[in-house]
Structures are given as structure tokens and as C-alpha cells.
Amino acid sequence: MEPSQPVDIAEAIGSLPQILQALAFRLLKKNEAIEVYEYLDPIVQQTLLDRLRSGEVLEIVEKMSPDDRVQLFDELPAKVVRKFLSALSPGERKVTAELLGYQPETAGRLMTTEFIDLKEMQTAEEALSLIRKRAPFTETIYSLYVTDKERHLTGILSLRDLVTADPQMQIGEVMTREVVNTTTDTNQEEVARAIQRYDFLALPVVDKENRLVGIVTVDDLIDVIEQEATRDIYAAGAVQAGDEDDYFQSGLFTIARRRIVWLLILVLANGITTKVIAMNDQILSEVVILAAFIPLLIGTGGNVGAQSSTVVIRGLSTQKIKSLGALKAISKEAITGALLGILMLIVVIPFAWWQGEGLLIGLAVGISLLSITTLAATAGAMLPLLFDRMGLDPALMSSPFITTATDIAGVFIYLNTAAWLVNNYRF
């Protein structure tokens, strides 16, 4: 089937070799080309900027919607952005400069200024006439906003409400005055949660004086959700993320550079585990079989901690953990860790007793396993919550960090438990 939608055409062009991308793009009709360009990957957009003639590029950038233009400019060098800004028409230049003036990853940077605002004294018939004229130049017409003379946001109504209203009825009689909105400095994740919570197609954005300055549409928020999910996944794997999920376009050196920093930190942290083992060399030399169970214990602790941190980080991301509360979440995971330890004791203690040829080894492994799983689950729940309370990204307290922490604690607990049993009991 031939691709017919702009997003399908953009995907088809992006899959072509670079030398053919510009050729295929030039075959599109002018209006279609502008819409397709907005759906292209940033890397393909930049490639086309280099290959198209200057006049073609300027026309495309001029006709792009303000939010998509700003997203493109965020990917370009500052020198190129200044060149494009100076070439834009005064109106588009002003709008673009205003959006670029907001902090990255905020509602102000994400919003579009292409929306329809109505007045309370207008009739439904007048409003529909206005919408017909402005619809081709507007991001969406399904949500309509009402403002006063100073552009203060006073109400909202849907296109359905307007179409079904009496033609002579005033907008003030149809609209809803309680409007859910957000401010220009609101973080994009909070904006995404608001749209998801209220099932909106768009969310109005106001400034400090409650003046309507733009709207954030659901299609832009889908990109935000994907971007944030990518960052969390990278952080969970202790990988430094780029601005986009650009792994398949990145060079080998870039990929290695993003991973080496955290790996070096983890290697240094694991050096503490080595130090703990070295400090307990006496008990290991006395009961050599104890060393055989170290991987089992620290591996189990790391897995339990990773499970707990994953659950809590996801709960923080979706805000569902608020209904449970931080203390209850920690205690719930701690009890879960203890229960998991007890269940695993049924298998581990007989196995350790048999391998160690004595009850002492079985008890040392069993007691340590219960302690480690409880501690790992508690740490896995507590540390992401602590990071969130400190205003840091909970995903930074990722599985590798939890695993490293439980490795150190687990080895310490295990060897000291074994030493205490050996020094005080003989079976």
C-alpha cells in the first residue's frame, strides 16, 4: 500500500539513503512537503537543510508551526538558528523568539500559539464564522478558549458545544468557566500528566497574569512521554542518555562515552566489596566453602533490590504511589523482601547444608539471605523516594546502583554472620 499520510511519507523518506532523501522530498507538493517535514526525524531534517536550496529551506521553516519550528531550532547550531530567525517574517520571528525564550522542557517551550480564542459577547453563529476563517491556520479547533479584552483566560468550550448551541446564544452562556490550565514554566512531565488525567486533546497555557499565550496539544505530549521514558530506561541501565533516543545514529565512540562514566563509578564502588572480602580473609581461609555462596547471596540481593526500585520508580512516574504514601511503600517492600527471603530459605538452607557438609554453613547462608533480601527491598524502595524528595530524578537511583549497594552490604552481613557462628558454635 502506498503511504498516504504525512507521517507515513516521512517514514518512507527517512528510510531512503541520504543521497535520495532530498530527491524524494522535492517530488512532494509544496504544502504537503511542509507538513511531511514536521514529521521527519531531527537528523533527516538537518540533512535536508544541507541538501536543499536556501530558498526552499526558508520557505519550509517559515510555514512550519511555531512549536515544530522551535523543536527544529533546538537541534541546530546557534549560528544556523540566528540565520533562520533573521530570515523569518516579522510575525513568525516574534513568535519563535518568544517560545525560544522559555526554559527547555517547559510548557512555554512546548506550546503552540496557533489557537482560536473567542469572546463572551460573541454569538455561536459569529464564533463559527470566525472558526471557518482561522481553522486552516490553527493547530486544533476541537478545544476553543474564551478570553477578555486583556487576553485573560475566562472560559472554555468544545466545538461540539458550539455546533449544538443556538446560533444566537452568546458564548458566555455556553462556555465552562472552570478551566484547567497550566503556566509557561510548568515542567513538561507535569503537563503530560495533566492531559492524561483529564483526557484533554489540548491544555491551555497562561502566563503569570493569567493571560492565554498558547496551548499544548496531545500529539506533542506523546513525544514528551516517549522522550521521558527513554531517559528513564537509560538511567535504569546506568547509561548517560542523549537528547533523543539516537542510539542507531550515534557512532561507537559516542555510545562508549555515554556508558563509561557510570561504569567507572560502579567499578570503584564495587572495589568496596573487594575490600570487605579482603578484611574477612581469616574466616574465608578457615571455611573455604563460604566463598562459594557469595555470588548466590549478592546476586539475589541485587535482583530483589532492582525489582523494588523498578516498582517504586514506576509508581513515582505515574504518581500512583501518592495514594499509598512513602512510608507505607517502603514498609510494604521491606515485608515483601522478608517474605521472599523466607520462601527462598526453604530451598537454599538444605542446599547450603548439603554443599557445606554441615548445619553451620546452611544457617550462615540462610540468615544472611533473609537479611539481604529484606535490606535490598527496603533500599530499593527508599532510595528512589529519597532522590525524589531531594528534587532529583528517581531513575538515577537505578538498578546498577541498588545492586552495588546491596553487594557491599550483603558480603559484609554474610561474612560477619559466618564468623560469629564459627567463633561461637561448632557442629
Steps between C-alpha positions, in 0.01 A plus 500: 500500500635842405556732799240776497526671839778754567646289779516195267669704229748637754584147613548388140734792425695436819563140396661607171876551455602859571574572136137416407325673791523849352391369159192329644416805709511728195238282328241597762256783448589819687230483769549126542877542531463745789274262692721199430811688612354543850477121539857423390762394753722792610804345331312470167376857538855626539619293203231656281597848619849436367384357166208728409545841346494795738167631369330163542626468857386847602153440357464176694620656826270801449191282452568261790284528811679697777545206739643273228729782384633545853554125531705512179703799620583315822685244287695753291821693577443849642657662192252327268207590727594869492514486120152349476355741756624801307344363179155438650214743453459745792195323639652150490830633632328657801302185584806275462719727712236502774484120510879469496507737798335244726701238685547165320261220595232737628147565379612834355762334281261224397187700424371639172351844457264383226168476683154654475381733776146633515323775695207454738277749315537323164208288382543137406438593138772767506741260668445231236561754226828600667605136535442435129738783413773410751482119498757451218759690704423345840650195669162371623141622506350233725575703813405868495607756756330818619696809599418856604642825360829450688526139368430355846369145475138501615346184357513200269260312275521216253418519132211262569353741758527784249347311208204377704431839662230737377659722231393817687617380842803688636826318568484605866183291539654187344854497636634340818664748734704250704799451270784259568817669382873508553766770514789561264762381750330166580720198433399302192451180702239673718326627187490145361351370824230771495395416143494130588302564821228706334501329157558833324594546137668829593590690816496881514818674616483831686766745619537644851213744435269215392512616138458225240827471307476157340381139514678167532346231281486129572715408197790702643452337841527152348850594385577627852383176660719301261797725570461476878452123485820472295694699758366289786592179320850631433537608863375161621785343303753756627540643151540872436220588258518744213225747419320238296502125468767527233691178566471377140633829364785536752858398439678233701712754688189698603326184623806395700542851645143500629552171680855524633435769764245301695691174450813655652296623797354152547843338471636728772196428717543125452856545624345540844359149468850373428625685810230342718596153377869571562424614856336164569771282348548317829153344507522422128832320542358311797176399324577516127155378393355834616644670191289279274175658624602866460376526136167339598436745784606823331324399178175438688534830687563691180200343326263572791626859526459552127142371511408732787662806343327431168158483667556819701652701213205406280261598778668838530484549125124431488434680832309194623734456794344811660186304586711253699747740659879483523522328840241238409675435168834444678348276768306303238817431302695416818239242602494366145879463510481312830228272364708429188798418722294255707365328189850464355631360829299185436724423202825673592563370855480127408713567193760695699499236778564229243772693315663622818481163670363649820214692661726800571539584131129458441415734790756762389359505147138492618530782755696711255252437219207616714690811611620585150161466328334714769773764481505500119124543470505780757787681328342446158186678619657764722779638282284600198254666741789685662625620162150617410472691829835667426369617163719262300394250236405174684614302195858602583472268800490220248539125517883499466536737797259299714681182401840645590377622839343164585815318383708688756247460780429139409864388511550683829192338659583153369865483604439654841208264564714203401790621720268539800356150453846344457640677808205417723367166380649177377286232340 
